Amino acid sequence: MKGEQRNKPRVYQSITEMQRAFGLPQPLHPLISMLDYSKVRITNEMLAAPFAMDFYNITYNESAGCRMKYGQTTYDFDEGGMFFTSPGQPLTGFQTPNDSVGFTLLVHPDFLRHYQLDTKIKNYGFFSYSVTESLHVSDKEKSIITNIAKNISDELETAIDDLSQDVLISHLELLFNYSQRFYKRQFITRKSINNALLEKFDLLLHTYFNDETALLKGLPTVQYLADELQVSPRYLGDMLRALTGHNTQQHIHNKLIEKAKEVLAISDLTVGEIAYMLGFEHPQSFSKLFKSKTNSSPLEFRASFN
């Protein structure tokens, strides 16, 4: 019990609390802070213990040799990179060279209240990616990212007026939109890596529906498939959508219907038996899905072969 307590991450509820704990200057604004590595020193000792933040984190580090542990996975930033975490995500084991170049931007959810970005930020999938799925930017993209970061930093150092928050929100949204664009580019330019992941995904689904795993465990979940492939569910879905136009659930359904058609065509199993074999608890659910995907019932499909 004491060991569990010792390993439990410390949760920082405010940006001020976190920067004070790390021996950093007080933030210029209590709800948003820019830590420029050329101005502040982030040491490995500060970040060695497990911790979590009740606010958004956007970190860009162009130094090779950085390390971060997210959950049970340790990632080495061989090329440097940019990663995003949402409130509550535990992080630990961060190591960075003494000459790191980059920044960490911290944004409390309260800063976004009453702005559309408060809702829209939940649609940026990269806040749910793990650090193993960081964004690697080109030189041109790096220039765009660092310029936006500088604009945010400059605005924070400007005297607050009634438009300060509007301006900062605009810069944040611009940063997130560019990041989303660059991630889509990364899905394409790293096509060989992602195609290998896609092949593993297809093989995993094929095996699931062909070796009685579905019968024993039920329908495969997105979380199960992501865990087997060692990626985050959101990254898997965004990668599949970028490469194929279909999300993870649609791929599951497509593979399931493909297997169902095969069994209907070559066996005498009842619709109920096929439904259970494919992981359904209720045959009616299988028949409804089959009809929605093929415009015919399982029995009508089978009859078309006679």
Stockholm file with secondary structure:
# STOCKHOLM 1.0

chainA/1-306         MKGEQRNKPRVYQSITEMQRAFGLPQPLHPLISMLDYSKVRITNEMLAAPFAMDFYNITYNESAGCRMKYGQTTYDFDEGGMFFTSPGQPLTGFQTPNDSVGFTLLVHPDFLRHYQLDTKIKNYGFFSYSVTESLHVSDKEKSIITNIAKNISDELETAIDDLSQDVLISHLELLFNYSQRFYKRQFITRKSINNALLEKFDLLLHTYFNDETALLKGLPTVQYLADELQVSPRYLGDMLRALTGHNTQQHIHNKLIEKAKEVLAISDLTVGEIAYMLGFEHPQSFSKLFKSKTNSSPLEFRASFN
#=GR chainA/1-306 SS CHHHHHHSCEEECSHHHHHHHTTCCCCSBTTEEEEETTTSCCCHHHHSSCEEESSEEEEEECCTTEEEEETTEEEEETTCEEEEECTTCCBEEEECCTTCCEEEEEECHHHHTTSTHHHHGGGCGGGGSCGGGCBCCCHHHHHHHHHHHHHHHHHHTSCCCTTHHHHHHHHHHHHHHHHHHHHHHHHHHTHHHHHHHHHHHHHHHHHHHHSSHHHHHCSCCHHHHHHHHTSCHHHHHHHHHHHHSCCHHHHHHHHHHHHHHHHHHHCCCCHHHHHHHTTCSCHHHHHHHHHHHHSSCHHHHHHTTC
#=GC SS_cons         CHHHHHHSCEEECSHHHHHHHTTCCCCSBTTEEEEETTTSCCCHHHHSSCEEESSEEEEEECCTTEEEEETTEEEEETTCEEEEECTTCCBEEEECCTTCCEEEEEECHHHHTTSTHHHHGGGCGGGGSCGGGCBCCCHHHHHHHHHHHHHHHHHHTSCCCTTHHHHHHHHHHHHHHHHHHHHHHHHHHTHHHHHHHHHHHHHHHHHHHHSSHHHHHCSCCHHHHHHHHTSCHHHHHHHHHHHHSCCHHHHHHHHHHHHHHHHHHHCCCCHHHHHHHTTCSCHHHHHHHHHHHHSSCHHHHHHTTC
//
